[in-house]
Amino acid sequence: MNSTKSQQSNTPFKVFLVTLVLFGLSQLVVNSILTPLGVKLQSLNTEKEHLLEENRQISEDIAKNNSIRVIENLSDKKLNLTQDKQQTVVYIEDTTLVANRSDE
């Protein structure tokens, strides 16, 4: 009779111990799965930051290279295309001059 009472009082304790062991094992499994994923996530975040910085730098370079002054300098230096800064316009006030069409 005493052993039955002892077994009944030990049953909740045994259930608690089994639950505690199962909880510990489940935490170990979860941690073993999540740890590599966390490392990979950190690596991807670092790569993302690097790519964002590189993208910003490329955008800045494109903006600089598309500047009208840069294009004018390239055309002057590399292609020898220069535009005279001073343009002269001559007005002739002679009413006897007539423009002829050459396609007649």
LINURWO-V88872 format. One record per backbone hydrogen bond with DSSP energy under -1.0 kcal/mol. NH is the residue of the N-H (numbers start at 0). CO is the residue of the C=O. Records with the same first field share a line. If there is no record, write none. Layout:
BEGIN
NH: CO, CO
END
This chain:
BEGIN
4: 0
5: 1
6: 2
7: 3
8: 4
9: 5
10: 6
13: 9
14: 10
15: 11
16: 12
17: 13
18: 14
19: 15
20: 16
21: 17
22: 18
23: 19
24: 20
25: 21
26: 22
27: 23
28: 24
29: 25
30: 26
31: 27
32: 28
33: 29
34: 30
37: 33
38: 34
39: 35
40: 36
41: 37
42: 38
43: 39
44: 40
45: 41
46: 42
47: 43
48: 44
49: 45
50: 46
51: 47
52: 48
53: 49
54: 50
55: 51
56: 52
57: 53
58: 54
59: 55
60: 56
61: 57
62: 58
63: 59
64: 60
65: 61
66: 63
70: 66
71: 67
72: 68
73: 69
74: 70
75: 71
76: 72
77: 73
78: 73
80: 74
96: 93
END
